[in-house]
C-alpha cells in the first residue's frame, strides 16, 4: 500500500522540479488525512484544499440530486460569474504565500 506521507511514493510533482510548491502540492496527503479524520494534518498539508472541500462537496451533492431527479442544472447549481475570478485570485495568492521563504503554508 502506498503512503502519501512517504516522499516519492506517488511520484514527483513537476512543480518541485522548478523548486516551487504548486497549489495542489500536498493535496493527496490532505485527502488521505481527511479520510482518516485528521483535520489538523490535512490542513498542514494543503490548507486551501481543506477550506474548499466543503463547497466542492456541496456543489457535487446539488449536481447529483438534480441529475438523479432528471432536472436541469440551470439556476440550481450555477455559480456567479465573479466567483471564478475570485477563486483564481485566491489560488494565485495561496501559491505566492506558500512559496515565500519560511512560509507556514508550505506542505
N, CA and C of each residue as an Amber inpcrd file, in Angstrom:
protein
   321
   0.8400000  -1.1820000   0.0000000   0.0000000   0.0000000   0.0000000
   0.8880000   1.2500000   0.0000000   0.5320000   2.2030000  -0.8050000
   1.3190000   3.4350000  -0.8990000   0.8880000   4.4170000   0.1860000
   1.8760000   5.0450000   0.7900000   1.6210000   6.0440000   1.8290000
   1.9770000   7.4140000   1.2560000   0.9970000   8.3180000   1.1110000
   1.3040000   9.6180000   0.5360000   2.2380000  10.4590000   1.4020000
   2.4710000  10.0410000   2.6370000   3.3820000  10.7710000   3.5110000
   4.8390000  10.3740000   3.2960000   5.0720000   9.3060000   2.5340000
   6.4460000   8.9080000   2.1920000   6.8350000   9.6040000   0.8970000
   7.9560000  10.2790000   0.9280000   8.4290000  11.0150000  -0.2490000
   8.6060000  10.0840000  -1.4370000   8.0390000  10.4700000  -2.5710000
   8.1980000   9.7240000  -3.8030000   7.3020000   8.5140000  -3.9700000
   6.4440000   8.2280000  -2.9990000   5.6180000   7.0260000  -3.1120000
   4.5750000   7.1390000  -4.2250000   4.2040000   8.3400000  -4.5980000
   3.2460000   8.5410000  -5.6870000   3.8700000   9.3040000  -6.8380000
   5.1700000   9.3470000  -6.8790000   5.8460000  10.0520000  -7.9590000
   6.2960000  11.4350000  -7.5290000   6.6410000  12.2260000  -8.5020000
   7.1980000  13.5430000  -8.2510000   6.3230000  14.6040000  -8.9170000
   6.0010000  15.6460000  -8.1890000   5.2210000  16.7520000  -8.7510000
   6.1220000  17.5560000  -9.6960000   5.6670000  17.8400000 -10.9060000
   6.5020000  18.5960000 -11.8510000   6.9180000  19.9700000 -11.3200000
   6.0930000  20.5960000 -10.4890000   6.4660000  21.9220000  -9.9920000
   7.6570000  21.8420000  -9.0350000   7.8660000  20.6870000  -8.4060000
   9.0080000  20.5700000  -7.4970000  10.3260000  20.6090000  -8.2640000
  10.2900000  20.2550000  -9.5400000  11.4870000  20.3640000 -10.3710000
  11.8950000  21.8200000 -10.5460000  10.9120000  22.7150000 -10.4610000
  11.1810000  24.1520000 -10.5630000  11.4900000  24.7680000  -9.2040000
  11.3240000  23.9830000  -8.1510000  11.6150000  24.4790000  -6.8090000
  10.4890000  25.2890000  -6.1950000   9.2530000  25.0870000  -6.6800000
   8.1170000  25.8060000  -6.1030000   7.0480000  24.8060000  -5.6640000
   6.1860000  25.2530000  -4.7750000   5.0300000  24.4640000  -4.3450000
   3.8250000  24.9610000  -5.1230000   3.2190000  24.0910000  -5.9220000
   2.0150000  24.4820000  -6.6660000   0.8200000  24.4600000  -5.7040000
  -0.3320000  24.9900000  -6.0930000  -1.4870000  24.9960000  -5.1900000
  -1.9960000  23.5950000  -4.8650000  -1.6360000  22.6060000  -5.6660000
  -2.0900000  21.2440000  -5.4150000  -1.1140000  20.4140000  -4.5980000
   0.0970000  20.9130000  -4.4100000   1.0960000  20.1480000  -3.6490000
   0.5740000  19.8760000  -2.2400000   0.6720000  18.6430000  -1.8380000
   0.1710000  18.2310000  -0.5280000  -1.2900000  17.8410000  -0.5570000
  -1.9240000  17.9450000  -1.7100000  -3.3420000  17.6220000  -1.8280000
  -3.6500000  16.1570000  -1.5700000  -2.8120000  15.2700000  -2.0750000
  -3.0320000  13.8410000  -1.8590000  -2.8910000  13.4930000  -0.3780000
  -1.8770000  14.0840000   0.2690000  -1.7200000  13.8610000   1.7160000
  -2.9200000  14.4160000   2.4710000  -3.4080000  15.5850000   2.0530000
  -4.5480000  16.1950000   2.7280000  -5.8030000  15.3270000   2.5960000
  -6.0590000  14.8120000   1.4120000  -7.2300000  13.9450000   1.2080000
  -7.0830000  12.6770000   2.0440000  -5.8830000  12.1070000   2.0710000
  -5.6330000  10.9220000   2.8810000  -5.8990000  11.2140000   4.3540000
  -5.4210000  12.3440000   4.8350000  -5.6360000  12.7060000   6.2410000
  -7.1130000  12.9750000   6.5290000  -7.8110000  13.6000000   5.5840000
  -9.2420000  13.8510000   5.7860000 -10.0230000  12.5410000   5.8650000
  -9.6640000  11.5890000   5.0260000 -10.3810000  10.3070000   5.0650000
 -10.0780000   9.5240000   6.3340000  -8.9890000   9.8690000   7.0010000
  -8.6670000   9.2430000   8.2850000  -9.0960000  10.1090000   9.4620000
  -9.7880000  11.2280000   9.1830000 -10.3330000  12.0720000  10.2410000
  -9.3350000  12.9970000  10.9070000  -8.1760000  13.2040000  10.3080000
  -7.1550000  14.0620000  10.8990000  -7.1680000  15.4270000  10.2130000
  -8.0370000  16.2960000  10.6720000  -8.2270000  17.6120000  10.0580000
  -6.9800000  18.4810000  10.1800000  -6.3080000  18.4320000  11.3360000
  -5.1130000  19.2610000  11.5380000  -4.0000000  18.8690000  10.5710000
  -3.7640000  17.5820000  10.4010000  -2.7240000  17.1270000   9.4750000
  -3.1010000  17.4800000   8.0390000  -4.3810000  17.3630000   7.7020000
  -4.8320000  17.7140000   6.3570000  -4.6070000  19.2020000   6.0880000
  -4.9530000  20.0370000   7.0510000  -4.7550000  21.4830000   6.8940000
  -3.2750000  21.8230000   6.7970000  -2.4430000  21.0650000   7.4730000
  -1.0000000  21.2850000   7.4040000  -0.4500000  20.9260000   6.0270000
  -1.0390000  19.9380000   5.3750000  -0.5720000  19.5230000   4.0560000
  -1.0400000  20.4600000   2.9560000  -2.3190000  20.8460000   2.9730000
  -2.8540000  21.7540000   1.9540000  -4.0980000  22.4390000   2.5140000
  -3.8940000  23.6120000   3.0880000  -4.9760000  24.3540000   3.7210000
  -6.0600000  24.7460000   2.7210000  -5.6740000  25.1210000   1.5080000
  -6.6530000  25.5340000   0.5060000  -7.6210000  24.4070000   0.1800000
  -7.1030000  23.2080000   0.0080000  -7.9590000  22.0580000  -0.2890000
  -8.9410000  21.8150000   0.8540000  -8.4690000  21.8980000   2.0770000
  -9.3300000  21.6580000   3.2420000 -10.4330000  22.7130000   3.3240000
 -10.1010000  23.9640000   3.0240000 -11.1030000  25.0280000   3.0990000
 -12.1110000  24.9650000   1.9510000 -11.6770000  24.5000000   0.7800000
 -12.5720000  24.4330000  -0.3730000 -13.3670000  23.1320000  -0.4500000
 -12.9480000  22.1060000   0.2600000 -13.6130000  20.7990000   0.1870000
 -15.1070000  20.8570000   0.5060000 -15.5390000  21.5630000   1.5620000
 -16.9880000  21.5990000   1.8300000 -17.8000000  22.2140000   0.6870000
 -17.2820000  23.2760000   0.0740000 -18.0000000  23.9100000  -1.0360000
 -18.0600000  22.9740000  -2.2450000 -16.9730000  22.2900000  -2.5290000
 -16.9490000  21.3550000  -3.6560000 -17.9130000  20.2000000  -3.3970000
 -17.9160000  19.6810000  -2.1840000 -18.8290000  18.5880000  -1.8460000
 -20.2870000  19.0310000  -1.9250000 -20.5740000  20.2680000  -1.4940000
 -21.9510000  20.7770000  -1.5720000 -22.3970000  20.9150000  -3.0270000
 -21.5270000  21.4670000  -3.8750000 -21.8740000  21.5820000  -5.3010000
 -22.0530000  20.2080000  -5.9360000 -21.2210000  19.2640000  -5.5670000
 -21.3580000  17.9080000  -6.0850000 -22.6690000  17.2700000  -5.6270000
 -23.0690000  17.5230000  -4.3950000 -24.3290000  16.9780000  -3.8840000
 -25.5190000  17.5710000  -4.6330000 -25.4910000  18.8860000  -4.8620000
 -26.5810000  19.5360000  -5.6050000 -26.6340000  18.9770000  -7.0170000
 -25.4890000  18.8430000  -7.6570000 -25.4400000  18.3060000  -9.0120000
 -25.9960000  16.8860000  -9.0490000 -25.5940000  16.0520000  -8.0770000
 -26.0440000  14.6580000  -8.0420000 -27.5610000  14.5730000  -7.8730000
 -28.1150000  15.3520000  -6.9550000 -29.5630000  15.3290000  -6.7230000
 -30.3110000  15.8090000  -7.9570000 -29.8340000  16.8890000  -8.5660000
 -30.5020000  17.4100000  -9.7720000 -30.4600000  16.3940000 -10.9210000
 -29.3260000  15.7370000 -11.0800000 -29.2220000  14.7400000 -12.1410000
 -30.0880000  13.5200000 -11.8340000 -30.1380000  13.1170000 -10.5790000
 -30.9500000  11.9650000 -10.1770000 -32.4250000  12.2330000 -10.4500000
 -32.8400000  13.4760000 -10.2400000 -34.2300000  13.8530000 -10.4540000
 -34.4990000  14.2120000 -11.9170000 -33.5050000  14.1090000 -12.7400000
 -33.6080000  14.4440000 -14.1700000 -34.0840000  15.8790000 -14.3730000
 -33.6310000  16.7620000 -13.4840000 -33.9610000  18.1850000 -13.6010000
 -32.7630000  18.9220000 -14.1800000 -33.0210000  19.9980000 -14.8910000
 -31.8960000  20.7440000 -15.4720000 -31.0640000  21.4040000 -14.3800000
 -29.8160000  21.6240000 -14.6790000 -28.9110000  22.2220000 -13.7070000
 -28.9760000  23.7410000 -13.7010000 -29.5200000  24.3290000 -14.7270000
 -29.5630000  25.7950000 -14.7900000 -30.2960000  26.3780000 -13.5990000
 -29.6620000  27.3610000 -12.9870000 -30.2890000  28.0680000 -11.8760000
 -30.1290000  27.3660000 -10.5410000 -29.8370000  26.0900000 -10.5360000
 -29.7420000  25.3590000  -9.2710000 -28.3140000  25.2770000  -8.7780000
 -27.4140000  24.8540000  -9.6250000 -26.0410000  24.6420000  -9.1990000
 -25.0730000  25.5640000  -9.9330000 -25.5920000  26.6310000 -10.4980000
 -24.7020000  27.5580000 -11.1880000 -24.0590000  28.4830000 -10.1650000
 -22.8760000  28.8960000 -10.4690000 -22.1560000  29.8020000  -9.5790000
 -22.0630000  31.1580000 -10.2590000 -22.0370000  32.2200000  -9.4810000
 -21.9350000  33.5550000 -10.0740000 -20.6440000  33.7070000 -10.8780000
 -20.6850000  34.5020000 -11.9170000 -19.5270000  34.6980000 -12.7730000
 -18.3170000  35.2410000 -12.0420000 -18.5200000  36.1110000 -11.0620000
 -17.3940000  36.6960000 -10.3360000 -16.6670000  35.6590000  -9.4870000
 -17.3380000  34.5490000  -9.1550000 -16.7170000  33.5740000  -8.2700000
 -15.5340000  32.8560000  -8.9240000 -15.5610000  32.7230000 -10.2400000
 -14.4440000  32.0870000 -10.9300000 -13.1970000  32.9650000 -10.7940000
 -13.3560000  34.2520000 -11.0160000 -12.2360000  35.1790000 -10.8500000
 -11.7480000  35.2210000  -9.4140000 -12.6820000  35.1840000  -8.4710000
 -12.3080000  35.1970000  -7.0570000 -11.5350000  33.9260000  -6.6940000
 -11.9750000  32.7860000  -7.2150000 -11.2890000  31.5210000  -6.9380000
  -9.8850000  31.5270000  -7.5290000  -9.7450000  31.9980000  -8.7610000
  -8.4250000  32.0630000  -9.3870000  -7.4930000  33.0100000  -8.6340000
  -8.0320000  34.1260000  -8.1480000  -7.2450000  35.0550000  -7.3480000
  -6.8140000  34.4080000  -6.0410000  -7.7310000  33.6930000  -5.3950000
  -7.4250000  33.0030000  -4.1500000  -6.3250000  31.9640000  -4.3550000
  -6.4130000  31.2010000  -5.4250000  -5.3950000  30.1890000  -5.7230000
  -4.0430000  30.8490000  -5.9910000  -4.0460000  31.9620000  -6.7210000
  -2.7910000  32.6630000  -7.0060000  -2.1590000  33.2120000  -5.7300000
  -2.9660000  33.8220000  -4.8720000  -2.4530000  34.3570000  -3.6060000
  -1.9280000  33.2210000  -2.7280000  -2.6680000  32.1190000  -2.6560000
  -2.2350000  30.9530000  -1.8820000  -0.8930000  30.4350000  -2.3950000
  -0.7400000  30.3680000  -3.7150000   0.5050000  29.8850000  -4.3060000
   1.6760000  30.7940000  -3.9510000   1.4680000  32.0890000  -4.0430000
   2.5430000  33.0280000  -3.6980000   2.8920000  32.9210000  -2.2160000
   1.8780000  32.9030000  -1.3530000   2.1300000  32.8530000   0.0930000
   2.8390000  31.5710000   0.5150000   2.5110000  30.4400000  -0.1010000
   3.1460000  29.1900000   0.3240000   4.5670000  29.0670000  -0.2000000
   4.9640000  29.9350000  -1.1400000   6.3200000  29.8920000  -1.6750000
   7.2320000  30.9700000  -1.1140000   6.7310000  31.7740000  -0.1910000
   7.5890000  32.7530000   0.4630000   8.5580000  32.0230000   1.3910000
   9.7600000  32.5720000   1.5810000  10.7190000  31.9230000   2.4780000
  10.1470000  31.7730000   3.8990000  10.2390000  30.5690000   4.4300000
   9.7500000  30.2990000   5.7900000   8.2430000  30.2760000   5.9010000
   7.5360000  30.1060000   4.7910000   6.0760000  30.1410000   4.7950000
   5.5040000  28.9530000   5.5540000   4.5070000  29.2070000   6.3890000
   3.8540000  28.1360000   7.1440000   2.8220000  27.4040000   6.2940000
   2.5250000  27.9160000   5.1000000   1.5740000  27.2570000   4.2030000
   2.2170000  26.1890000   3.3290000   3.5440000  26.0970000   3.3520000
   4.2160000  25.0700000   2.5460000   3.8790000  23.6990000   3.0970000
   3.6960000  22.7210000   2.2090000   3.3390000  21.3750000   2.6890000
   4.4740000  20.6690000   3.4240000
